[in-house]
Amino acid sequence: MRISLRKKIIILTISLLVFVTLTASIISALELQKYYKAQIHDQLETQIDEVSYLLIHTNIAASIAGRYRVLVKYVQKSQLRLTLIDSTGVVLFDSNVPRDSLVYVENHLHRPEIQQALAHRMGSDERQSATINQPLYYVAKIFDKPNTDDVFLDKVRFVRVAIPLKNVNDKLRQVRLKIFGASGLALIIVSVLSFWIANRLTYPIHNLSQVAESIKAGNSEARFQHHSKDELGDLADLLNQMLDKLREDLVQMRKLEKMRSQFLGNVSHELRTPIFSIQGYLETLLNNPECNKKTQRKFVKKAYRQATRLNNLLTDLIDISRIESGEMRLTFTAFDIHAWLQKMFTELQSTAQENDVSIILEKMSDQNVKVIGDKRRLSQVMTNLVENAVKYNRPGGKVIIGTRDKLKEVEVFVTDTGRGIPEEHLSRIFERFYRVDKERSRSVGGTGLGLAIVKHIIEAHKSKIYVVSRPEKGSTFRFSLRKKL
């Protein structure tokens, strides 16, 4: 079965795109699941520490029955399952089991998470609960006994908490559907583009073939028309020169009828030569992959550049989805803002150098200021703001990072000498997928979600982000963080 060059290009491009898209989607889904599991583990470990603190430092009830009721109410508000186990595996407390039914609960000493806790002080496991018949994720930890006369606490050896996996699995399923849906849409769009581009690329070759067929049929006036300045254009020029020479020979043949037989032989030879040359060249293009490497590489690069921008969206889509659904939980701690900004300054130098932009860090007058916030998410904010300031700057431009002391707060600002933002766009730049310059944004790899994520994170810190900009002068973004007083 003969397959045209156009079909080969389309099949190759779509095959590569399907492979890259499926691979990226599967990896993203697996990494997301891994990330969620790690978040759940950290949450449950924190919950264990809170329960341990509550047991040790709070007089939660005078009697064992009263203590049981208080612990059950506490765990119900946390939507967790809490189990206290002694050193022999006997369950002393279970928030899902009435106190008078504890004697019927199986010994827990050989549960995987308990055995891990015995070996490493901390253990975890995911399974169907034999007690309440639900899929749960368990985390258990050795209980550090206090110096107390409390008989109940003296028996406790392990603290174990668990969380139902149904809600987590539902969320993961929704995100996976979004990832594969977006990948499918991208596949359709690029497939259509591939079909269009393949037609454009093979159109000159198709014309050459048609003219060759016309010449083969005896149309000596036919010419190879072209508008390209590449190898196909050179070939068309060479063939036209050969046809011009053939026409001279035909004129001479008509004038020299005595040499008709010889002339006809020459015509036959001269006619076969270009036809065989065209057929051989076309056969080489169709059957020799090396003739198509430049075109193949071009499509491969285009396919590669399209996958890389969704991970960032998922990634950004994942982030924006988690933020807007309330799944993203911030961890507020006190940290040295000067050391943090110095670290961000160092990490972003390479991006600035690639774009011929200088980053300047203004020194704080007070080097020992601490602020309250989620350091990791605030680093995401600064990375977005500084990278935007660098990418939308001008060659030789500057980006200034600094702070201003505002009594109970510290204002952080990022100023650039870039192109600026027209006033009519300022009120909308924090909207999802809103771009001031769509072509420029896509060419530098923007997803249209960066500033929306920045706005959500800053608002989660009970603050607001402001922007002041003048076209062709530059922009300043600023937000405030609470000091640790």
URDA-V976543 format. One record per residue. N is the residue number from 1. RES is the residue in one small letter. PHI is phi in whole degrees, -180 to 180 (none if undefined). Layout:
<<N,RES,PHI> <N,RES,PHI>>
This chain:
<<1,m,none> <2,r,-82> <3,i,-112> <4,s,-72> <5,l,-60> <6,r,-60> <7,k,-66> <8,k,-62> <9,i,-62> <10,i,-64> <11,i,-62> <12,l,-63> <13,t,-63> <14,i,-66> <15,s,-62> <16,l,-63> <17,l,-65> <18,v,-61> <19,f,-62> <20,v,-65> <21,t,-65> <22,l,-64> <23,t,-62> <24,a,-63> <25,s,-66> <26,i,-66> <27,i,-62> <28,s,-62> <29,a,-65> <30,l,-67> <31,e,-66> <32,l,-64> <33,q,-62> <34,k,-62> <35,y,-65> <36,y,-62> <37,k,-62> <38,a,-65> <39,q,-64> <40,i,-63> <41,h,-60> <42,d,-62> <43,q,-63> <44,l,-69> <45,e,-64> <46,t,-63> <47,q,-64> <48,i,-62> <49,d,-62> <50,e,-66> <51,v,-65> <52,s,-61> <53,y,-64> <54,l,-62> <55,l,-66> <56,i,-82> <57,h,-103> <58,t,-124> <59,n,-84> <60,i,-78> <61,a,-171> <62,a,-82> <63,s,-112> <64,i,-65> <65,a,-63> <66,g,-65> <67,r,-62> <68,y,-59> <69,r,-63> <70,v,-64> <71,l,-63> <72,v,-62> <73,k,-64> <74,y,-60> <75,v,-69> <76,q,-61> <77,k,-68> <78,s,-85> <79,q,58> <80,l,-125> <81,r,-111> <82,l,-116> <83,t,-133> <84,l,-112> <85,i,-130> <86,d,-88> <87,s,-68> <88,t,-95> <89,g,96> <90,v,-75> <91,v,-80> <92,l,-93> <93,f,-156> <94,d,-147> <95,s,-66> <96,n,-103> <97,v,-128> <98,p,-59> <99,r,-59> <100,d,-76> <101,s,-107> <102,l,-61> <103,v,-65> <104,y,-92> <105,v,-78> <106,e,-62> <107,n,-66> <108,h,-103> <109,l,-62> <110,h,-97> <111,r,-64> <112,p,-54> <113,e,-68> <114,i,-71> <115,q,-64> <116,q,-65> <117,a,-65> <118,l,-61> <119,a,-84> <120,h,-129> <121,r,73> <122,m,-144> <123,g,-147> <124,s,-148> <125,d,-164> <126,e,-126> <127,r,-166> <128,q,-80> <129,s,-69> <130,a,-75> <131,t,-83> <132,i,-115> <133,n,56> <134,q,-139> <135,p,-73> <136,l,-134> <137,y,-112> <138,y,-107> <139,v,-135> <140,a,-123> <141,k,-146> <142,i,-63> <143,f,-89> <144,d,-79> <145,k,-69> <146,p,-85> <147,n,-83> <148,t,-150> <149,d,-92> <150,d,-69> <151,v,-64> <152,f,-64> <153,l,-64> <154,d,-65> <155,k,-81> <156,v,-68> <157,r,-114> <158,f,-130> <159,v,-113> <160,r,-128> <161,v,-123> <162,a,-145> <163,i,-134> <164,p,-65> <165,l,-92> <166,k,-61> <167,n,-63> <168,v,-64> <169,n,-65> <170,d,-63> <171,k,-63> <172,l,-60> <173,r,-64> <174,q,-63> <175,v,-67> <176,r,-61> <177,l,-62> <178,k,-66> <179,i,-62> <180,f,-71> <181,g,-66> <182,a,-64> <183,s,-64> <184,g,-64> <185,l,-63> <186,a,-61> <187,l,-62> <188,i,-63> <189,i,-62> <190,v,-69> <191,s,-63> <192,v,-63> <193,l,-62> <194,s,-62> <195,f,-62> <196,w,-66> <197,i,-67> <198,a,-62> <199,n,-62> <200,r,-64> <201,l,-73> <202,t,-91> <203,y,-59> <204,p,-61> <205,i,-66> <206,h,-62> <207,n,-65> <208,l,-59> <209,s,-64> <210,q,-65> <211,v,-64> <212,a,-61> <213,e,-64> <214,s,-65> <215,i,-66> <216,k,-61> <217,a,-78> <218,g,112> <219,n,-84> <220,s,-76> <221,e,-89> <222,a,-67> <223,r,-134> <224,f,-86> <225,q,-90> <226,h,-155> <227,h,-131> <228,s,-105> <229,k,-110> <230,d,-141> <231,e,-60> <232,l,-66> <233,g,-65> <234,d,-63> <235,l,-64> <236,a,-62> <237,d,-62> <238,l,-64> <239,l,-67> <240,n,-64> <241,q,-62> <242,m,-66> <243,l,-66> <244,d,-61> <245,k,-65> <246,l,-64> <247,r,-65> <248,e,-59> <249,d,-66> <250,l,-66> <251,v,-63> <252,q,-64> <253,m,-65> <254,r,-66> <255,k,-78> <256,l,-117> <257,e,-66> <258,k,-66> <259,m,-103> <260,r,-60> <261,s,-63> <262,q,-65> <263,f,-64> <264,l,-62> <265,g,-63> <266,n,-64> <267,v,-61> <268,s,-59> <269,h,-67> <270,e,-66> <271,l,-74> <272,r,-66> <273,t,-59> <274,p,-67> <275,i,-65> <276,f,-64> <277,s,-65> <278,i,-65> <279,q,-63> <280,g,-65> <281,y,-66> <282,l,-65> <283,e,-65> <284,t,-64> <285,l,-63> <286,l,-77> <287,n,-109> <288,n,-103> <289,p,-59> <290,e,-65> <291,c,-70> <292,n,-115> <293,k,-62> <294,k,-63> <295,t,-66> <296,q,-62> <297,r,-61> <298,k,-61> <299,f,-69> <300,v,-62> <301,k,-63> <302,k,-63> <303,a,-62> <304,y,-65> <305,r,-64> <306,q,-74> <307,a,-73> <308,t,-61> <309,r,-73> <310,l,-94> <311,n,-56> <312,n,-63> <313,l,-62> <314,l,-68> <315,t,-60> <316,d,-67> <317,l,-65> <318,i,-62> <319,d,-62> <320,i,-67> <321,s,-66> <322,r,-66> <323,i,-66> <324,e,-73> <325,s,-90> <326,g,83> <327,e,-74> <328,m,-79> <329,r,-109> <330,l,-87> <331,t,-113> <332,f,-88> <333,t,-138> <334,a,-90> <335,f,-145> <336,d,-75> <337,i,-69> <338,h,-66> <339,a,-64> <340,w,-64> <341,l,-65> <342,q,-63> <343,k,-66> <344,m,-61> <345,f,-58> <346,t,-67> <347,e,-67> <348,l,-95> <349,q,-63> <350,s,-63> <351,t,-61> <352,a,-64> <353,q,-64> <354,e,-62> <355,n,-104> <356,d,56> <357,v,-127> <358,s,-99> <359,i,-105> <360,i,-119> <361,l,-107> <362,e,-75> <363,k,-74> <364,m,-84> <365,s,-67> <366,d,-107> <367,q,-85> <368,n,-121> <369,v,-89> <370,k,-115> <371,v,-123> <372,i,-106> <373,g,175> <374,d,-88> <375,k,-59> <376,r,-66> <377,r,-71> <378,l,-68> <379,s,-64> <380,q,-63> <381,v,-62> <382,m,-64> <383,t,-61> <384,n,-61> <385,l,-65> <386,v,-70> <387,e,-63> <388,n,-62> <389,a,-62> <390,v,-76> <391,k,-69> <392,y,-100> <393,n,-89> <394,r,-112> <395,p,-54> <396,g,82> <397,g,-76> <398,k,-130> <399,v,-128> <400,i,-112> <401,i,-110> <402,g,-163> <403,t,-138> <404,r,-134> <405,d,-79> <406,k,-129> <407,l,61> <408,k,-90> <409,e,-133> <410,v,-123> <411,e,-91> <412,v,-104> <413,f,-135> <414,v,-129> <415,t,-117> <416,d,-131> <417,t,-109> <418,g,-85> <419,r,-78> <420,g,77> <421,i,-125> <422,p,-58> <423,e,-59> <424,e,-68> <425,h,-97> <426,l,-60> <427,s,-76> <428,r,-122> <429,i,-68> <430,f,-93> <431,e,-79> <432,r,-64> <433,f,65> <434,y,-85> <435,r,-126> <436,v,-73> <437,d,-124> <438,k,-62> <439,e,-66> <440,r,-65> <441,s,-62> <442,r,-69> <443,s,-67> <444,v,-97> <445,g,90> <446,g,-73> <447,t,-101> <448,g,81> <449,l,-115> <450,g,-57> <451,l,-72> <452,a,-65> <453,i,-65> <454,v,-56> <455,k,-60> <456,h,-63> <457,i,-66> <458,i,-65> <459,e,-66> <460,a,-67> <461,h,-92> <462,k,60> <463,s,-136> <464,k,-135> <465,i,-108> <466,y,-121> <467,v,-137> <468,v,-127> <469,s,-147> <470,r,-131> <471,p,-54> <472,e,67> <473,k,-114> <474,g,126> <475,s,-137> <476,t,-132> <477,f,-109> <478,r,-147> <479,f,-151> <480,s,-119> <481,l,-126> <482,r,-71> <483,k,-79> <484,k,-87> <485,l,-89>>
